[in-house]
Amino acid sequence: MFSLLFLACGTPASVSTEEKALEALADQHAEWRVEKTNEDELAMSHTRVQQLYQNIPVWGGDVVVHLQSDGSLASISKKARSVTVNTTPDYSKEEAVDFAIEAVGGWQRVTDDPSAELWIYNHEGTDHLVWRVEVPMFDDSPSSPVVFLDAHTAKEVFRYENL
């Protein structure tokens, strides 16, 4: 009985879909975090995985691993990106929020608590450690700008509207 249980545990079927997706990415020499897995009507699984660099997410580093119903690899949406950047910020999350709010017009327009997270962002071929700061605002209309501030220089690298 024990040997049958051992054999069953050692079979590929006992490996989770998430583990199989991570195994499919093992040769890409990058860090990964599973975000979510969906199964379609053909019993294929589609696992969204986020590339990390020194445990910091890489902007645009999301990959989808597609597995056949038998667990074999069907495809991978893209390859990991090579990243090189100093991952120690030179200023705090709170300072990043203040810098971002100043960049979008000041505290008088802010309607809710801003959020800030560290990310790796590639701008014009150069990797930046950035604070990604989202600022919920309302004046004449609702707005939710997202500002990427270089975590070493505090300069704005990129901005977009998240509504």
C-alpha positions as CSV (number, residue, x, y, z in Angstrom):
1,M,0.0,0.0,0.0
2,F,2.8,2.4,0.9
3,S,4.6,1.8,-2.3
4,L,1.5,2.5,-4.3
5,L,1.0,5.8,-2.5
6,F,4.6,6.7,-3.1
7,L,4.3,5.9,-6.8
8,A,1.1,8.0,-7.0
9,C,2.7,10.9,-5.3
10,G,5.7,10.7,-7.6
11,T,3.8,10.8,-10.8
12,P,3.6,13.9,-13.0
13,A,-0.2,14.1,-12.4
14,S,0.5,14.9,-8.8
15,V,2.4,18.1,-9.7
16,S,0.1,21.1,-9.6
17,T,-0.6,23.2,-12.7
18,E,1.2,26.1,-11.1
19,E,4.3,24.0,-10.5
20,K,4.3,22.7,-14.1
21,A,4.0,26.3,-15.3
22,L,7.0,27.3,-13.2
23,E,9.0,24.3,-14.4
24,A,8.3,25.4,-18.0
25,L,10.0,28.7,-17.2
26,A,13.0,27.2,-15.3
27,D,15.4,27.5,-18.2
28,Q,14.8,31.3,-18.4
29,H,16.9,32.1,-15.4
30,A,14.5,34.5,-13.8
31,E,12.4,34.7,-10.6
32,W,8.6,34.1,-11.1
33,R,5.4,34.5,-9.0
34,V,2.2,32.8,-10.0
35,E,-0.6,35.3,-10.3
36,K,-3.6,33.1,-11.4
37,T,-4.5,30.0,-13.3
38,N,-7.6,29.5,-15.5
39,E,-8.8,26.3,-17.2
40,D,-10.7,26.6,-20.5
41,E,-13.4,24.4,-22.0
42,L,-10.8,22.1,-23.6
43,A,-9.2,21.5,-20.1
44,M,-6.1,23.5,-21.1
45,S,-4.7,25.6,-18.3
46,H,-3.4,29.1,-18.7
47,T,-1.2,30.3,-15.9
48,R,-0.3,34.0,-15.6
49,V,3.1,34.4,-14.0
50,Q,4.9,37.6,-13.0
51,Q,8.6,38.0,-13.6
52,L,10.5,39.3,-10.5
53,Y,14.0,40.7,-10.0
54,Q,15.3,40.4,-6.5
55,N,11.7,39.9,-5.4
56,I,10.5,43.1,-7.1
57,P,8.0,42.8,-10.0
58,V,9.1,43.7,-13.5
59,W,6.7,46.0,-15.4
60,G,5.7,44.2,-18.6
61,G,7.2,40.9,-17.2
62,D,3.9,39.1,-17.1
63,V,4.0,35.8,-19.0
64,V,1.2,33.2,-19.7
65,V,2.1,29.6,-19.7
66,H,-0.3,27.4,-21.7
67,L,-0.5,23.7,-20.8
68,Q,-2.4,21.0,-22.7
69,S,-5.0,19.0,-20.8
70,D,-2.5,16.3,-20.2
71,G,-0.2,18.8,-18.5
72,S,2.4,19.1,-21.3
73,L,3.6,22.5,-22.4
74,A,1.6,24.0,-25.3
75,S,3.3,27.5,-25.4
76,I,4.7,30.4,-23.4
77,S,3.6,33.9,-24.4
78,K,7.1,35.5,-24.2
79,K,10.5,35.1,-22.6
80,A,11.9,36.7,-19.5
81,R,13.6,40.0,-19.9
82,S,17.2,40.5,-18.7
83,V,17.2,43.0,-15.8
84,T,20.0,45.0,-14.2
85,V,19.2,47.6,-11.6
86,N,20.1,48.6,-8.1
87,T,17.0,47.5,-6.0
88,T,17.6,49.6,-2.9
89,P,15.5,52.8,-3.1
90,D,17.1,56.1,-2.1
91,Y,13.9,57.5,-0.6
92,S,10.8,56.1,1.2
93,K,7.4,55.1,0.0
94,E,5.9,58.1,1.9
95,E,8.3,60.4,0.1
96,A,7.4,58.8,-3.2
97,V,3.7,59.5,-2.5
98,D,4.5,63.2,-1.7
99,F,6.5,63.6,-4.9
100,A,3.8,62.0,-7.1
101,I,1.0,64.1,-5.6
102,E,3.1,67.2,-6.2
103,A,3.6,66.1,-9.8
104,V,-0.2,65.7,-10.4
105,G,-1.3,69.0,-8.8
106,G,-1.2,68.7,-5.1
107,W,-3.1,67.3,-2.1
108,Q,-6.3,69.4,-2.6
109,R,-7.4,67.1,-5.4
110,V,-6.7,63.8,-3.7
111,T,-9.9,61.9,-2.7
112,D,-8.5,58.7,-1.2
113,D,-5.3,57.2,0.1
114,P,-2.7,56.9,-2.6
115,S,-0.9,53.6,-3.1
116,A,2.8,53.0,-3.9
117,E,4.8,49.9,-4.7
118,L,8.3,49.2,-6.0
119,W,8.6,48.0,-9.6
120,I,11.3,47.5,-12.2
121,Y,10.4,49.6,-15.2
122,N,12.3,49.7,-18.5
123,H,12.3,53.2,-20.1
124,E,14.1,53.8,-23.4
125,G,16.2,50.7,-22.9
126,T,17.3,51.5,-19.3
127,D,16.0,49.6,-16.3
128,H,14.8,51.8,-13.4
129,L,13.8,50.9,-9.9
130,V,10.6,52.9,-9.6
131,W,7.9,53.7,-7.2
132,R,4.5,53.1,-9.0
133,V,2.2,55.6,-7.2
134,E,-1.5,55.7,-7.9
135,V,-3.4,58.8,-6.8
136,P,-7.2,58.8,-6.7
137,M,-8.4,62.3,-7.5
138,F,-11.5,64.3,-8.2
139,D,-12.0,67.9,-9.5
140,D,-14.4,68.3,-12.4
141,S,-14.2,64.6,-13.1
142,P,-12.7,61.5,-11.5
143,S,-9.1,60.7,-12.2
144,S,-6.6,58.1,-11.1
145,P,-3.1,59.0,-12.4
146,V,-0.3,56.5,-12.0
147,V,3.1,58.0,-11.7
148,F,6.4,56.1,-12.0
149,L,9.1,57.8,-10.1
150,D,12.7,56.7,-10.3
151,A,13.5,55.4,-6.8
152,H,17.0,56.8,-6.9
153,T,16.5,60.3,-8.5
154,A,12.8,61.0,-7.8
155,K,12.4,62.0,-11.4
156,E,9.2,61.0,-13.2
157,V,9.9,58.2,-15.7
158,F,6.3,57.6,-17.0
159,R,2.7,58.4,-16.2
160,Y,-0.7,57.1,-17.4
161,E,-4.4,57.5,-16.4
162,N,-5.8,54.4,-14.7
163,L,-9.5,55.1,-15.2
